[in-house]
């Protein structure tokens, strides 16, 4: 009788699929046209900058938006919440939630306006001033220092000018 051995075949379909997946995972995803789109690159840069900011101020548990609000309240005492929200480009519902979190932590307070009972005046509390002072030191000594080192003084000024132009004119 002839030997009826099964023909030898290559890897099973499942094996080939696993090999293809493994090969794909070792190669970086190619960005292609995305890497030339300013909006995409700006968003990626923003994410990196925000991640670093959050690490720097982690002991204070402040988001970039909260820090911005505290800075504006410090420099503009007695302004109402609509003015601050509009200046930062934060939608009203999001801004109310942000203020609630700051107020819960006793960093700012809302007071009814004497001129317009529908409006609230925002003020930093003493604790808010103390937290802001600590945050500014952390941001300047760590976060901004890293950005300055990466960009250099000329690069920093050029980037600020370009981003300001986009923000104001686009």
Backbone as a printed PyTorch tensor [residue, N CA C, xyz], in Angstrom:
tensor([[[  0.8170,  -1.1860,   0.0000],
         [  0.0000,   0.0000,   0.0000],
         [  0.8510,   1.2350,   0.0000]],

        [[  0.3520,   2.2210,  -0.6750],
         [  1.0710,   3.4880,  -0.7360],
         [  0.8430,   4.2550,   0.5450]],

        [[  1.8480,   5.0120,   0.8970],
         [  1.7560,   5.8350,   2.1140],
         [  0.8680,   7.0270,   1.8120]],

        [[ -0.2120,   7.1660,   2.5270],
         [ -1.1500,   8.2640,   2.2760],
         [ -0.9670,   9.3790,   3.3030]],

        [[  0.1780,   9.9640,   3.2700],
         [  0.4640,  11.0770,   4.2070],
         [ -0.2440,  12.3320,   3.7270]],

        [[ -0.6430,  13.1630,   4.7010],
         [ -1.2990,  14.4290,   4.3670],
         [ -0.2690,  15.3780,   3.7840]],

        [[ -0.6960,  16.1620,   2.7940],
         [  0.2540,  17.1250,   2.2330],
         [  0.6470,  18.1540,   3.2880]],

        [[  1.8950,  18.5540,   3.2390],
         [  2.3860,  19.5510,   4.1890],
         [  1.9760,  20.9180,   3.6690]],

        [[  1.3390,  21.6870,   4.5280],
         [  0.9240,  23.0260,   4.1130],
         [  1.5560,  24.0570,   5.0280]],

        [[  1.4520,  25.3280,   4.6260],
         [  2.0110,  26.4290,   5.4190],
         [  1.1510,  26.6810,   6.6420]],

        [[  1.4060,  27.7930,   7.2880],
         [  0.6430,  28.1160,   8.4920],
         [ -0.8470,  28.2280,   8.1770]],

        [[ -1.6370,  27.9190,   9.1700],
         [ -3.0870,  28.0130,   8.9940],
         [ -3.4930,  29.4670,   8.7580]],

        [[ -4.7160,  29.6200,   8.3450],
         [ -5.2250,  30.9790,   8.1020],
         [ -5.1120,  31.8170,   9.3670]],

        [[ -5.4460,  31.2340,  10.4870],
         [ -5.3660,  31.9400,  11.7720],
         [ -3.9180,  32.3270,  12.0720]],

        [[ -2.9990,  31.4330,  11.7990],
         [ -1.5840,  31.7210,  12.0250],
         [ -1.0810,  32.8600,  11.1630]],

        [[ -1.5100,  32.8780,   9.9030],
         [ -1.1090,  33.9670,   8.9990],
         [ -1.6620,  35.3060,   9.4880]],

        [[ -2.8950,  35.2810,   9.9740],
         [ -3.5370,  36.5040,  10.4730],
         [ -2.7690,  37.0460,  11.6870]],

        [[ -2.4050,  36.1530,  12.6040],
         [ -1.6510,  36.5650,  13.7860],
         [ -0.2920,  37.1390,  13.3910]],

        [[  0.3620,  36.5400,  12.4140],
         [  1.6630,  37.0270,  11.9500],
         [  1.5260,  38.4100,  11.3210]],

        [[  0.4650,  38.6040,  10.5560],
         [  0.2410,  39.9060,   9.9230],
         [ -0.0230,  40.9800,  10.9640]],

        [[ -0.8100,  40.6590,  11.9870],
         [ -1.0940,  41.6090,  13.0630],
         [  0.1930,  41.9380,  13.8040]],

        [[  1.0050,  40.9330,  14.1060],
         [  2.2630,  41.1680,  14.8160],
         [  3.1850,  42.0600,  14.0020]],

        [[  3.2480,  41.8420,  12.6920],
         [  4.1150,  42.6670,  11.8420],
         [  3.6240,  44.1070,  11.8300]],

        [[  2.3030,  44.2890,  11.7580],
         [  1.7450,  45.6380,  11.7350],
         [  2.0380,  46.3990,  13.0290]],

        [[  2.0350,  45.6980,  14.1600],
         [  2.2530,  46.3500,  15.4500],
         [  3.6890,  46.8300,  15.6310]],

        [[  4.6200,  46.2400,  14.8900],
         [  6.0170,  46.6470,  15.0450],
         [  6.3440,  47.8890,  14.2290]],

        [[  5.4920,  48.2200,  13.2670],
         [  5.7220,  49.3900,  12.4320],
         [  4.8680,  50.5460,  12.9160]],

        [[  5.4440,  51.7260,  12.9450],
         [  4.6880,  52.9140,  13.3410],
         [  3.6270,  53.2180,  12.2960]],

        [[  2.5070,  53.7100,  12.7610],
         [  1.4520,  54.1290,  11.8430],
         [  1.9540,  55.3520,  11.0870]],

        [[  1.8280,  55.3160,   9.7890],
         [  2.2760,  56.4250,   8.9620],
         [  1.2140,  57.5240,   8.9570]],

        [[  1.5970,  58.7340,   9.3070],
         [  0.6510,  59.8480,   9.3630],
         [  0.2780,  60.3830,   7.9950]],

        [[  1.1590,  60.2420,   7.0540],
         [  0.8700,  60.7080,   5.7040],
         [  0.4910,  62.1780,   5.6860]],

        [[ -0.6370,  62.5000,   5.0650],
         [ -1.0810,  63.8860,   4.9060],
         [ -1.3860,  64.5800,   6.2250]],

        [[ -1.7090,  63.8110,   7.2570],
         [ -2.0060,  64.4270,   8.5570],
         [ -0.8470,  65.2830,   9.0650]],

        [[  0.3790,  64.8230,   8.8160],
         [  1.5430,  65.5550,   9.3340],
         [  1.7260,  66.9160,   8.6720]],

        [[  1.0190,  67.1730,   7.5870],
         [  1.0910,  68.4710,   6.9130],
         [ -0.0990,  69.3710,   7.2170]],

        [[ -1.0350,  68.8870,   8.0120],
         [ -2.2180,  69.6730,   8.3470],
         [ -1.9720,  70.4550,   9.6420]],

        [[ -1.9830,  71.7710,   9.5450],
         [ -1.7040,  72.6130,  10.7100],
         [ -2.6280,  72.3130,  11.8820]],

        [[ -3.9100,  72.1330,  11.6040],
         [ -4.8590,  71.8520,  12.6720],
         [ -4.4960,  70.6020,  13.4520]],

        [[ -4.0990,  69.5490,  12.7370],
         [ -3.7140,  68.3030,  13.3930],
         [ -2.4530,  68.4990,  14.2370]],

        [[ -1.4550,  69.1500,  13.6730],
         [ -0.1940,  69.3460,  14.3880],
         [ -0.4050,  70.2590,  15.6020]],

        [[ -1.2400,  71.2940,  15.4500],
         [ -1.5590,  72.1600,  16.5890],
         [ -2.2260,  71.3770,  17.7140]],

        [[ -3.1650,  70.5330,  17.3680],
         [ -3.8670,  69.7290,  18.3750],
         [ -2.9110,  68.7990,  19.0870]],

        [[ -2.0270,  68.1470,  18.3430],
         [ -1.0310,  67.2480,  18.9610],
         [ -0.1200,  68.0260,  19.9030]],

        [[  0.3080,  69.1970,  19.4720],
         [  1.1630,  70.0340,  20.3180],
         [  0.3990,  70.4620,  21.5670]],

        [[ -0.8690,  70.8500,  21.4010],
         [ -1.6760,  71.2630,  22.5450],
         [ -1.7920,  70.1290,  23.5640]],

        [[ -2.0250,  68.9190,  23.0890],
         [ -2.1390,  67.7770,  23.9990],
         [ -0.8510,  67.5780,  24.7930]],

        [[  0.2910,  67.6710,  24.1100],
         [  1.5810,  67.5130,  24.7960],
         [  1.7970,  68.6150,  25.8330]],

        [[  1.4700,  69.8460,  25.4600],
         [  1.6440,  70.9840,  26.3660],
         [  0.7220,  70.8350,  27.5740]],

        [[ -0.5280,  70.4330,  27.3500],
         [ -1.4670,  70.2480,  28.4540],
         [ -1.0170,  69.1220,  29.3790]],

        [[ -0.5260,  68.0220,  28.8090],
         [ -0.0340,  66.9140,  29.6350],
         [  1.0930,  67.3910,  30.5450]],

        [[  2.0110,  68.1740,  30.0010],
         [  3.1170,  68.6780,  30.7980],
         [  2.6160,  69.6540,  31.8600]],

        [[  1.6980,  70.5200,  31.4890],
         [  1.1190,  71.4730,  32.4430],
         [  0.4940,  70.7150,  33.6180]],

        [[ -0.3020,  69.7020,  33.3180],
         [ -0.9740,  68.9310,  34.3650],
         [  0.0260,  68.2460,  35.2970]],

        [[  1.1190,  67.7330,  34.7350],
         [  2.1640,  67.1300,  35.5770],
         [  2.7900,  68.1710,  36.4890]],

        [[  3.0330,  69.3510,  35.9540],
         [  3.6970,  70.4080,  36.7350],
         [  2.8510,  70.8970,  37.9010]],

        [[  1.5660,  71.0260,  37.6880],
         [  0.6990,  71.5560,  38.7440],
         [ -0.1080,  70.4590,  39.4400]],

        [[  0.2980,  69.2090,  39.2650],
         [ -0.4130,  68.0780,  39.8620],
         [ -0.6750,  68.2590,  41.3610]],

        [[  0.2930,  68.7800,  42.1370],
         [  0.0110,  68.9370,  43.5680],
         [ -1.1560,  69.8930,  43.8480]],

        [[ -1.4380,  70.7860,  42.9170],
         [ -2.4970,  71.7750,  43.1050],
         [ -3.8110,  71.3610,  42.4490]],

        [[ -3.7750,  70.3210,  41.6450],
         [ -4.9530,  69.7970,  40.9590],
         [ -5.7090,  70.8930,  40.1930]],

        [[ -4.9750,  71.5800,  39.3280],
         [ -5.5690,  72.6070,  38.4760],
         [ -5.4690,  72.1920,  37.0170]],

        [[ -6.5210,  72.4490,  36.2750],
         [ -6.4880,  72.2540,  34.8300],
         [ -5.9940,  73.5530,  34.2000]],

        [[ -5.5790,  73.5010,  32.9350],
         [ -5.1950,  74.7460,  32.2580],
         [ -6.3230,  75.7870,  32.2720]],

        [[ -7.5610,  75.3520,  32.0970],
         [ -8.6920,  76.2900,  32.0990],
         [ -8.8810,  76.9210,  33.4820]],

        [[ -8.7770,  76.1360,  34.5250],
         [ -8.9130,  76.6780,  35.8860],
         [ -7.8050,  77.6780,  36.1870]],

        [[ -6.5910,  77.3330,  35.7980],
         [ -5.4600,  78.2360,  35.9890],
         [ -5.7040,  79.5530,  35.2540]],

        [[ -6.2100,  79.4610,  34.0210],
         [ -6.5010,  80.6600,  33.2310],
         [ -7.5550,  81.5270,  33.9120]],

        [[ -8.5750,  80.9070,  34.4500],
         [ -9.6200,  81.6650,  35.1590],
         [ -9.0270,  82.3710,  36.3660]],

        [[ -8.2370,  81.6610,  37.1520],
         [ -7.6280,  82.2780,  38.3360],
         [ -6.7380,  83.4560,  37.9430]],

        [[ -5.9640,  83.2970,  36.8710],
         [ -5.1160,  84.3910,  36.3970],
         [ -5.9470,  85.6130,  35.9980]],

        [[ -7.0280,  85.3740,  35.2510],
         [ -7.8740,  86.4950,  34.8210],
         [ -8.5630,  87.1630,  35.9990]],

        [[ -9.0150,  86.3780,  36.9700],
         [ -9.6620,  86.9630,  38.1430],
         [ -8.6760,  87.7920,  38.9490]],

        [[ -7.4540,  87.3310,  39.0090],
         [ -6.4250,  88.0780,  39.7380],
         [ -6.1300,  89.4090,  39.0520]],

        [[ -6.0720,  89.3920,  37.7470],
         [ -5.7450,  90.6040,  36.9960],
         [ -6.9340,  91.4900,  36.6830]],

        [[ -8.1420,  90.9760,  36.9000],
         [ -9.3670,  91.7160,  36.5530],
         [-10.4190,  91.5630,  37.6490]],

        [[-10.1260,  92.0340,  38.8360],
         [-11.0900,  91.8540,  39.9290],
         [-12.4140,  92.5560,  39.6230]],

        [[-13.4940,  91.9100,  40.0450],
         [-14.8030,  92.5200,  39.8940],
         [-15.4560,  92.3260,  38.5410]],

        [[-14.8770,  91.5100,  37.6690],
         [-15.4920,  91.2510,  36.3570],
         [-16.5600,  90.1750,  36.5220]],

        [[-17.5240,  90.1790,  35.6060],
         [-18.5860,  89.1750,  35.7300],
         [-18.2080,  87.8970,  34.9900]],

        [[-18.9650,  86.8440,  35.2650],
         [-18.6020,  85.5340,  34.7230],
         [-18.7460,  85.4740,  33.2090]],

        [[-19.6600,  86.2440,  32.6320],
         [-19.8050,  86.2550,  31.1740],
         [-18.5580,  86.8340,  30.5230]],

        [[-18.0200,  87.9100,  31.0920],
         [-16.8140,  88.5300,  30.5310],
         [-15.6300,  87.5710,  30.5810]],

        [[-15.4740,  86.8970,  31.6970],
         [-14.3430,  85.9690,  31.8500],
         [-14.5210,  84.7790,  30.9030]],

        [[-15.7190,  84.2210,  30.8520],
         [-15.9770,  83.0750,  29.9640],
         [-15.7400,  83.4520,  28.5030]],

        [[-16.2420,  84.6150,  28.0980],
         [-16.0700,  85.0520,  26.7090],
         [-14.6000,  85.2910,  26.3860]],

        [[-13.8780,  85.8880,  27.3010],
         [-12.4490,  86.1500,  27.0760],
         [-11.6860,  84.8480,  26.8490]],

        [[-12.0540,  83.8110,  27.5840],
         [-11.3630,  82.5190,  27.4620],
         [-11.9750,  81.6130,  26.3900]],

        [[-13.1050,  82.0190,  25.8280],
         [-13.7480,  81.1880,  24.8100],
         [-14.3560,  79.9220,  25.3820]],

        [[-14.8570,  80.0090,  26.6140],
         [-15.4690,  78.8450,  27.2600],
         [-16.9860,  79.0040,  27.2010]],

        [[-17.6720,  77.9750,  26.7540],
         [-19.1230,  78.0100,  26.6740],
         [-19.7330,  78.1230,  28.0740]],

        [[-20.8680,  78.8080,  28.1500],
         [-21.5030,  79.0930,  29.4350],
         [-21.7020,  77.8510,  30.3180]],

        [[-22.3090,  76.7560,  29.8020],
         [-22.5030,  75.5890,  30.6820],
         [-21.1870,  75.0250,  31.2150]],

        [[-20.1700,  75.0120,  30.3730],
         [-18.8580,  74.5150,  30.8060],
         [-18.2420,  75.4510,  31.8280]],

        [[-18.4550,  76.7450,  31.6360],
         [-17.8680,  77.7220,  32.5500],
         [-18.5340,  77.6520,  33.9190]],

        [[-19.8390,  77.4590,  33.9500],
         [-20.5490,  77.3360,  35.2280],
         [-20.0150,  76.1350,  35.9970]],

        [[-19.8110,  75.0250,  35.3080],
         [-19.2590,  73.8260,  35.9440],
         [-17.8440,  74.0790,  36.4630]],

        [[-17.0380,  74.7710,  35.6630],
         [-15.6740,  75.1030,  36.0640],
         [-15.6880,  75.9930,  37.3100]],

        [[-16.5720,  76.9910,  37.3240],
         [-16.6870,  77.8720,  38.4930],
         [-17.1640,  77.1130,  39.7230]],

        [[-18.1030,  76.2030,  39.5230],
         [-18.5770,  75.3900,  40.6470],
         [-17.4200,  74.6530,  41.3070]],

        [[-16.5390,  74.0690,  40.4850],
         [-15.4060,  73.3260,  41.0490],
         [-14.4280,  74.2550,  41.7640]],

        [[-14.1930,  75.4380,  41.2130],
         [-13.3000,  76.3980,  41.8810],
         [-13.9240,  76.9200,  43.1810]],

        [[-15.2170,  77.1540,  43.1380],
         [-15.9050,  77.6650,  44.3250],
         [-15.9660,  76.6050,  45.4210]],

        [[-16.1860,  75.3570,  45.0380],
         [-16.2100,  74.2530,  46.0050],
         [-14.8720,  74.1420,  46.7280]],

        [[-13.8050,  74.4370,  46.0190],
         [-12.4610,  74.3760,  46.6160],
         [-12.0910,  75.6840,  47.3210]],

        [[-13.0260,  76.6230,  47.3760],
         [-12.8330,  77.9230,  48.0220],
         [-11.7060,  78.7340,  47.3670]],

        [[-11.6020,  78.6340,  46.0250],
         [-10.5850,  79.3820,  45.2940],
         [-11.1400,  80.6810,  44.7210]],

        [[-12.4500,  80.7170,  44.5110],
         [-13.0930,  81.9430,  44.0520],
         [-14.5090,  81.9850,  44.6120]],

        [[-15.1080,  83.1360,  44.4740],
         [-16.4810,  83.2910,  44.9400],
         [-17.2700,  84.1160,  43.9340]],

        [[-18.5680,  83.8350,  43.8590],
         [-19.4850,  84.5810,  43.0040],
         [-20.3690,  85.4480,  43.8980]],

        [[-20.4920,  86.7070,  43.5140],
         [-21.3170,  87.6490,  44.2680],
         [-22.2600,  88.3160,  43.2730]],

        [[-23.5260,  88.4370,  43.6460],
         [-24.4820,  89.1220,  42.7610],
         [-24.0280,  90.5540,  42.5160]],

        [[-24.1250,  90.9620,  41.2800],
         [-23.7600,  92.3270,  40.9050],
         [-24.7850,  93.3040,  41.4710]],

        [[-24.3060,  94.4140,  42.0050],
         [-25.2040,  95.4520,  42.5100],
         [-25.8930,  96.1630,  41.3540]],

        [[-25.2470,  96.2100,  40.1990],
         [-25.7900,  96.8990,  39.0250],
         [-26.7630,  96.0410,  38.2340]],

        [[-26.5320,  94.7150,  38.1970],
         [-27.3550,  93.8210,  37.3970],
         [-27.5670,  92.5390,  38.1890]],

        [[-28.7340,  92.3680,  38.7580],
         [-29.0130,  91.2230,  39.6370],
         [-28.9150,  89.8760,  38.9060]],

        [[-28.9360,  89.8850,  37.5680],
         [-28.8210,  88.6390,  36.8170],
         [-27.3610,  88.2170,  36.6700]],

        [[-26.4550,  89.1040,  36.9960],
         [-25.0300,  88.8850,  36.7640],
         [-24.3010,  88.5940,  38.0820]],

        [[-23.2320,  87.8070,  37.9640],
         [-22.3890,  87.5100,  39.1260],
         [-20.9880,  88.0710,  38.9070]],

        [[-20.5010,  88.7510,  39.9230],
         [-19.1260,  89.2430,  39.9420],
         [-18.2590,  88.1350,  40.5250]],

        [[-17.0920,  87.9180,  39.9260],
         [-16.1890,  86.8660,  40.3850],
         [-15.0020,  87.4780,  41.1160]],

        [[-14.6400,  86.8350,  42.2160],
         [-13.4900,  87.3110,  42.9840],
         [-12.6770,  86.1240,  43.4900]],

        [[-11.3700,  86.3110,  43.4980],
         [-10.5000,  85.3090,  44.1130],
         [-10.6490,  85.3840,  45.6220]],

        [[-10.5610,  84.2320,  46.2590],
         [-10.5090,  84.2010,  47.7140],
         [ -9.0380,  84.2760,  48.1270]],

        [[ -8.7900,  84.3950,  49.4160],
         [ -7.4000,  84.3760,  49.8990],
         [ -6.7390,  83.0490,  49.5300]],

        [[ -7.4820,  81.9610,  49.6930],
         [ -6.9490,  80.6450,  49.3180],
         [ -6.6760,  80.6000,  47.8180]],

        [[ -7.5540,  81.1910,  47.0230],
         [ -7.3640,  81.2430,  45.5790],
         [ -6.0990,  81.9870,  45.1990]],

        [[ -5.8360,  83.0980,  45.8880],
         [ -4.6030,  83.8570,  45.6320],
         [ -3.3700,  83.0380,  45.9920]],

        [[ -3.4430,  82.3150,  47.0950],
         [ -2.3050,  81.4850,  47.5280],
         [ -2.0590,  80.3410,  46.5360]],

        [[ -3.1220,  79.6810,  46.1110],
         [ -2.9820,  78.5790,  45.1490],
         [ -2.4600,  79.1250,  43.8210]],

        [[ -2.9700,  80.2630,  43.3930],
         [ -2.4980,  80.8630,  42.1410],
         [ -1.0120,  81.2100,  42.2290]],

        [[ -0.5830,  81.7620,  43.3360],
         [  0.8420,  82.1090,  43.5010],
         [  1.7120,  80.8560,  43.3880]],

        [[  1.3010,  79.7700,  44.0230],
         [  2.0510,  78.5120,  43.9310],
         [  2.0290,  77.9760,  42.5060]],

        [[  0.8640,  78.0520,  41.8680],
         [  0.7380,  77.5440,  40.4930],
         [  1.6300,  78.3320,  39.5410]],

        [[  1.6550,  79.6420,  39.6880],
         [  2.4960,  80.4720,  38.8140],
         [  3.9610,  80.1040,  38.9580]],

        [[  4.4010,  79.8560,  40.1800],
         [  5.7980,  79.4580,  40.4010],
         [  6.0900,  78.1240,  39.7230]],

        [[  5.1840,  77.1540,  39.8780],
         [  5.3820,  75.8430,  39.2490],
         [  5.3710,  75.9480,  37.7240]],

        [[  4.4320,  76.7100,  37.2000],
         [  4.3140,  76.8520,  35.7460],
         [  5.5570,  77.5220,  35.1730]],

        [[  5.9930,  78.5910,  35.8000],
         [  7.1570,  79.3150,  35.2710],
         [  8.4520,  78.5150,  35.4330]],

        [[  8.6430,  77.9030,  36.5830],
         [  9.9140,  77.2240,  36.8490],
         [ 10.0320,  75.8670,  36.1670]],

        [[  8.9180,  75.2470,  35.8330],
         [  8.9710,  73.9260,  35.2130],
         [  8.4100,  73.9420,  33.7970]],

        [[  7.1280,  74.1690,  33.6930],
         [  6.4300,  74.0490,  32.4080],
         [  6.9430,  75.0470,  31.3650]],

        [[  6.8700,  76.3230,  31.6730],
         [  7.3350,  77.3410,  30.7210],
         [  8.8430,  77.2340,  30.4990]],

        [[  9.5690,  76.8600,  31.5390],
         [ 11.0260,  76.7010,  31.3930],
         [ 11.3510,  75.6030,  30.3770]],

        [[ 10.5950,  74.4950,  30.4240],
         [ 10.8250,  73.4030,  29.4500],
         [ 10.4990,  73.8650,  28.0280]],

        [[  9.3860,  74.5850,  27.8820],
         [  9.0240,  75.0920,  26.5600],
         [ 10.0740,  76.0760,  26.0490]],

        [[ 10.5430,  76.9540,  26.9330],
         [ 11.5710,  77.9280,  26.5480],
         [ 12.8640,  77.2410,  26.1320]],

        [[ 13.2220,  76.1890,  26.8440],
         [ 14.4430,  75.4480,  26.5090],
         [ 14.2890,  74.7670,  25.1390]],

        [[ 13.1260,  74.2140,  24.8900],
         [ 12.8690,  73.5270,  23.6260],
         [ 12.8890,  74.4950,  22.4470]],

        [[ 12.2380,  75.6490,  22.6020],
         [ 12.0640,  76.5880,  21.4920],
         [ 13.1620,  77.6280,  21.3710]],

        [[ 13.8020,  77.9580,  22.4710],
         [ 14.7530,  79.0710,  22.4780],
         [ 13.9940,  80.3880,  22.4680]],

        [[ 14.6530,  81.4810,  22.8460],
         [ 13.9540,  82.7680,  22.9420],
         [ 13.3430,  83.2420,  21.6250]],

        [[ 14.0790,  83.1050,  20.5250],
         [ 13.5500,  83.5470,  19.2320],
         [ 12.3870,  82.6760,  18.7790]],

        [[ 12.5140,  81.3730,  18.9770],
         [ 11.4430,  80.4580,  18.6030],
         [ 10.1850,  80.6910,  19.4180]],

        [[ 10.3760,  80.9770,  20.7040],
         [  9.2370,  81.2630,  21.5810],
         [  8.4780,  82.4900,  21.0860]],

        [[  9.2190,  83.5650,  20.8250],
         [  8.5820,  84.8090,  20.3660],
         [  7.8930,  84.6160,  19.0170]],

        [[  8.5380,  83.8800,  18.1150],
         [  7.9510,  83.6340,  16.7990],
         [  6.6770,  82.7960,  16.9200]],

        [[  6.7220,  81.7540,  17.7490],
         [  5.5470,  80.9020,  17.9220],
         [  4.4120,  81.6860,  18.5680]],

        [[  4.7250,  82.4690,  19.5960],
         [  3.6910,  83.3050,  20.2260],
         [  3.0520,  84.2480,  19.2050]],

        [[  3.8650,  84.8700,  18.3920],
         [  3.3470,  85.8030,  17.3890],
         [  2.4550,  85.0770,  16.3730]],

        [[  2.8950,  83.9150,  15.9210],
         [  2.1070,  83.1750,  14.9290],
         [  0.7930,  82.6740,  15.5210]],

        [[  0.8480,  82.1160,  16.7190],
         [ -0.3770,  81.6080,  17.3400],
         [ -1.3420,  82.7400,  17.6860]],

        [[ -0.8030,  83.8740,  18.1060],
         [ -1.6560,  85.0300,  18.3870],
         [ -2.3500,  85.4930,  17.1170]],

        [[ -1.6160,  85.5020,  16.0170],
         [ -2.2010,  85.8950,  14.7350],
         [ -3.3400,  84.9570,  14.3390]],

        [[ -3.1150,  83.6590,  14.4770],
         [ -4.1530,  82.6800,  14.1560],
         [ -5.3810,  82.9070,  15.0530]],

        [[ -5.1370,  83.0820,  16.3530],
         [ -6.2440,  83.2590,  17.3000],
         [ -7.0460,  84.5330,  17.0320]],

        [[ -6.3700,  85.5800,  16.6310],
         [ -7.0570,  86.8680,  16.4470],
         [ -7.6180,  87.0790,  15.0490]],

        [[ -7.0080,  86.4840,  14.0350],
         [ -7.3900,  86.8090,  12.6660],
         [ -8.0520,  85.6670,  11.9020]],

        [[ -7.9910,  84.4530,  12.3900],
         [ -8.5020,  83.3210,  11.6230],
         [ -9.9970,  83.1830,  11.7960]]])
